[in-house]
Amino acid sequence: MPGYYCLFQSVDALYFKRPVYIGDTVNITGKIIDKNESQRNISIKADIRNQNGEKVAMAKLTVGVMK
């Protein structure tokens, strides 16, 4: 995910399934679902879970890649 050679370009979709509260810990995992070499970006399907392993949200992210 974004780091030294990456930059968030957009959050194309974000759906909350459950509330997230102050003090919750969230874990985000992602899967690359598309790669556009000419625009140097990737699309990621993200799964967001709380400290109990319950899915609280899901999102589609677009990330630019410099290298």
JOWO-V598660 format. One record per pair of residues at least 4 apart in sequence whose C-alpha atoms are under 7 Angstrom apart, sorted by the first residue. I is the first residue (numbers start at 0). GAP is how many residues later the second one is. Records with the same first field share a line. If there is no record, write none. Layout:
BEGIN
I->GAP  GAP
END
This chain:
BEGIN
1->4  5  6
4->60  61  62
5->57  58  59  60
6->56  57  58
7->54  55  56
8->53  54  55
9->51  52
10->49  50  51
11->48  49
12->46  47
13->44  45  46
14->42  43  44
15->40  41  42
16->39  40
17->38  39
18->37
19->4  36
23->26  27
24->25  26
25->22  23  24  25
26->21  22  23
27->18  19  20  21
28->17  18  19
29->14  15  16  17
30->13  14  15
31->10  11  12  13
32->10  11  12
33->8  9
34->6  7  8
35->4  5  6
36->4
39->24  25  26
40->21  22  23  24
41->20  21  22
42->17  18  19  20
43->16  17  18
44->14  15  16
45->12  13  14
46->10  11  12
47->7  8  9  10
48->4  5  6  7  8
49->4  5  6
END
